[in-house]
Amino acid sequence: MATMKIPMTVPSPRVDADQLFKAFKGRGCDTSVIINILAHRNATQRALIEQEYETKFSDDLRKRLQSELHGHLKKAVLLWMPESVERDASILKHALRGAVTDHKAVAEIICTRSGSQLRQIKQVYYNTFGAKLEQDIESEASGNHKRVLLAYLNTTRYEGPEIDNVSVENDVRVLKKAVARKHKSDDQTLIQIFTDRSRTHLVAVRSTYRSMFGKELGKAIRDETRGNFEHVLLTILQCSENSCFYFAKALRKSMKGLGTDDTALIRLVVTRAEVDMHFIISEYRKRYKKTLYNAVHSDTTGHYRTFLLSLLGPNV
């Protein structure tokens, strides 16, 4: 469920475009007007506003926002403007080809999207950037980390609710051998099972592993793998069972300790606001005994804070 609030009566795209144009006039811009409009329109409405703005004023709204806004607010608003597939493709491009490769952002996008979403992302990535997503992963990732990302990206997984208990038990025994310390870890087996099986199947595998061996599969993965490879496997495992907890934990980490990881905070709030933020907020409150709204309020300031809080909705 989305959390950003859309007015009961939404102005026409032409009215919104006019208001944005007026907000840009003169010295500086009326940032409050920009937030009040864009933070309270869904993806379809934002696209219509962009079309109307370009038609009426012969100007590109995103370029105007780029020139008028600054800092974290600019990053957040510009990431908010595209529809989800275009946005995900853009996040992946910057994560892979930016000044520093953001491997966690890559894992977050690839390992939390459905097969159909990944197919769309790959197509938009190629159409927009003139390169295959797989080629950039080949270039920027390495070893088992690269292999698991490419396998997850290109494997067609069953996405229904049914499971085969015999297959689950077989995978559990195979995984036990694969992570046995005396054999070292059988990484190819881990990659095959984690990228080929449905989320429902992996949930059953996790539960059966616990009941058969008295140990969490996640702990076994942490004990026997390292670095980015470990992170991707755990991302797949955590999201198979409770993706909202995964996102709540990622949000917590972006604001924990000294300083804020604003890139991660913006990405998480913006990408989930129209999807499942309502459930992430509930998970955050349950796990950390604090509202996500208050956490974001404490770690941000000014118009940047106002924009993110607008996407989060009421303080619940």
N, C-alpha and C positions, 0 to 999 in steps of 0.2 A: 504493500500500500504506500502511496505517495504521501508526503507530509506538507509540501508547499501548498498554500491556500490560494485558490482561484476565486475571484469575486463572483457572487451570485449572478450579477449582470456584467458581462465582460464587454468593455468598449470594443468597437470595431478595430481591425488592424489599421485602418486609416487614421482614426482618432489617436491610437497609441503611437503611430509613426509621427503624427503632427506634434504630439507632446514630447517625444524624444528629440525631434528637430529643434523645438523651442528650448529644450534643456541644454542643448549644445551651443546655443547662441551666446554671444558676448564673451567676456573674459571668464575662463574656467567653464565649468558645466554644473548644472543642478543635479548632483549625484543622487539626491534623495528621490527625484522623479524617475531616474533611470532604474534605481532599485525597486521602487514601488510598482513599476510596470513589469520589468523583465523577471523579477523574482516571483511574480504571481501570474505567470503565463506558462502553459505547458509547451511541449516541444512543437506541436502543430501550430499553436498560436504564435510562438516566437518566429517560426518559419514564415508565416503569413505577414507578420510585422516587417520582417526583413524584405520580403518581396514588395510590400507596399512602400517602404522607405526608399528602396532603390527606384521603383517606378515613379514615385512622386518627386523625389529630390535628386535623382541621378547620382546617387551616392551609395557606397557600400557601408551598411550599418556596422558591421564588425570592424572595418577599418577605422570608422569614426570612433567607435568605442576604444579601439587600440590607441588612438591618438589623444583621447580625452581623459581616460582613466589611468590610474597609476598603481604600482605596487601589487600587493596581494589581491586587492579588489579587482584590478584589471585581469589578472590571471584567472580569478574565479568566474567573472562574468563572461570572459571569452571562452572558457571551457564549458560554461552553461549553455551557450547559444546553439551549438549543433545538436542534431538528433543523436541518439545513443551510439549507433554504429559508427558514424563519422567521428564522434568524440573518442570512442575506444581506439579507432585506428590512429587518431592523432596522438593519444596518450602513448600508444606503443611506439610510434615513430620517435617521439621525443625521448622516451625511456631508452630506446635502443641506439639512437643516433645523437643524443644530446652530448654535452661536454663530459658528463659522467654517466655511464650506463646504469640505469635504475632497474636492477634485476627483480626487485620485489614488486615493482609496479607491473613489470611484464608478467610475472607469475600471477598477480592479482587479476589482471584482465583475462589472460588466457585460461586460467584454471577455474574461474568462477562463471564463465559464460557457457551457454548450451552449444551443442554441435551446430545448430542452425545459425546461431549468432556468430560463431567463429567463421563459418563459411561466408557470411555477409561481410564480416570484418576483413577477411583476407581479400575479398573482391574490392572493397572500398579502399583498402590500403594500396593495392596495386593501381587502381584507377587514379588515386590522388597523388601518390608519391613515385609512380613509375618503377617500383621495385616490388618483388614478392616479399611478403612478411617472412617467409621461411629463409630467404637469402640473408636478410638482416639478422635473423636469429643465428644462422650459421656463422655470420661474421662476428657477432658480439658475445655469443655464449660459447661454452666449451664443455668437453667431456660428457659426463652423465647428465649434467644440467641441460646441455643442448639437446641431448637425445630425448630426454623426457618431455621437454617443451615441444619439440617437433612431432613426437609421437602423439602427444595430447592434441595438438593442433590438427593433425591429419587423420586421426583414427575416428571412424564412425562408430559411436557408442549407442547401445540401446538405452533409451531414456524413460522407459515405462516402469511401473511399480513391481512387476513380477520378478521373483528370484528363483533360482534352482538350488535347493539346499545341498544337494550332492556336490554341485560345482563350488558352492561357498566353502564347504568343508575341505574340499580338495585344495582350493586356493589358500586356505588357512594353513594347511600342512606344508604346502609349498613355500609359503611366506616364512613359516617358522624355520625351515631349512635355509632359506635365502638370507635371513638375518642372523643365523647362528654364528656366534663370534669365532668358533673354531674353524669355520669354513670361510671366514670373512663374509662380506655381504655379496650375494649374487645380484648384482645391480640390474642386469638385463631382465631377470625375473620380476624384480620390483617394478621396473619400467613397464613391462608388458601388462601386469595385473593392474597397476594404478592408472594406466592410460586406456586400457581396453574395456574395463568393467564399468557398468552403470553405477550411478551414485547409490541407488538402493542396494545393489549388490555389495558395494564397499561398506555400507552401514552394517549389513549382515556379517560381513567378514570381520569387521572391527569387534562386533559383539561376540561372535563365535570365538575369535582369537582370545578374547578376555576370559571367556568361560572355559575354554579348553586348556589354556596355559597359565591362567592367573596373572597375566601381565597385559598392559595396554599396548596395542600395536604401535601407537604413536611413540611410546617410550622406546620400543624396540627400534623404530626408525631413527630416533634421535641418538640412540646408543651406537648405531652401526653406520650412519651416513653423516656427511658433513656439508657445511656451506650452502651454496645455492641449490644443490641437488636435494639436500635435506629439506630446505624451505619449500621447494615445489611439491615434494611428496606430502609433506604435512599440510600444505594448502589444499591439495586435492582431497586428502583424508578428512580434514576439518570441514570443508565445504560440502562434502557428501552428506554429513550428518546434520550440520547446523550452520548454514552459510551466514545467518544473521549474527551468530556469536563470533564467527570469523571476522566480520566487518566491525562489530562492536570492539573486539580486541585490537584490531588495527587502528581504529579511531583512538582508543585509549593510549596506544603506544605513540601515536603521532603527537599527543599532548602531554606525555608523561616526562617527568624530569625537567632539567633546565632547558629552556627554549622549546619552540614548537616546530615540528616538521610540517610547515605550511603547505608544501607541495602535496604531501600525502593527505593532509586534512582536507584541502580543497578537492582533491581527486575523489576521496571517499564520500564527502557530502554531496558533491555535484553528481556523481555517477549513480548514487543510490536514492536521491531525493524523489525521483519519479518512479521508483521501482519497489523497494521494500524498506524504506527508512523507518516507517511506522514500527515495524517489527524489530529493527535494529535498535531503535530508541528504547523499546521495552526490554530487550536483551541487555542493553547497556545498564539500565537502571537496576535490573535484577542482579547482574553480576557485580556491579561496582558501587551500589547504594548511593548513586548520584545521577542526576539527570544529564543527558548528553547536552542539552541546552545550556545548563549551568557550566559544564566543562568547557564548551566552546566559548561561552561568554567570558570566562576567566582567562582564556588564552588568546583572545583576539581583541581588537580595538576598532573604533571608528566605523566608517562605512563598510569596511571589510567584515566586521562583526555583524553589522545590521544585515548584510546580504546573506551570510551563512545562516544566521538565525531565522531569516525569512524562509529559507529553504527547509529548515528543520520544523517550522510550524510552532505551535504553542509549547510552553514549558511543561511537559508532562513526564 
